[in-house]
Amino acid sequence: MVWPKSNKAGTSAAAQFDGLMREHVPALYRSAFRWTGAVDRAEDLVQDLLVRLYPKLDELRQVDKVRPWVMRVMYRIFIDELRRERNSPLQFGPDPADADSAGDEDYEFADPTGGPPELVEQQITQQRIAAAWTLLGEEHRVVLSMHDIEGYSLVELAAIIEVPLGTLKSRLHRARARLRELLATERFQ
């Protein structure tokens, strides 16, 4: 890729792009990881987003709220990839029937401030949540991660994923209900 020459202000387009996007990349990666459930796929999704946004630097400079705008673009890329995968004759990724292997990843969410019994309870709870999270559908993971974890309001989220507010509310309700259902099953207890 050939980087553009410096502009009037003396900074290159690459430096301007870096200045606009650097603070948002960690949040983008967290969301991408929650949506995809895999480090490599999350990295690929964020990289694909950045590669697609770089030529649109002029448009990006004019955006008032950069993070919701780029989150919407990343969501569209994510959905396009899901559709391509579903329509592909080749299926990659973990076998949904082999859900026991889904809890093998080492999730480090624990707060080591309690004693051994509290730490064990936290670890068991985190493993249950991580296992249930992997069994959620992509649509449910997206809505839960963006609203309940990242803190986007329903109005912002509706604009990002481009669905009516009523539809979003029902998706969020179904996602929470499904997560509760998965956590309540005896399989995780």
Sequence and secondary structure as in RCSB ss.txt:
>XXXX:A:sequence
MVWPKSNKAGTSAAAQFDGLMREHVPALYRSAFRWTGAVDRAEDLVQDLLVRLYPKLDELRQVDKVRPWVMRVMY
RIFIDELRRERNSPLQFGPDPADADSAGDEDYEFADPTGGPPELVEQQITQQRIAAAWTLLGEEHRVVLSMHDIE
GYSLVELAAIIEVPLGTLKSRLHRARARLRELLATERFQ
>XXXX:A:secstr
       TTS  HHHHHHHHHGGGHHHHHHHHHHHHSSHHHHHHHHHHHHHHHGGGHHHHHT SSHHHHHHHHHH
HHHHHHHHHHHHSSS  S  TT GGGGGGS      TTS HHHHHHHHHHHHHHHHHHHHS HHHHHHHIIIIIS
   HHHHHHHHT  HHHHHHHHHHHHHHHHHHHHSGGG 
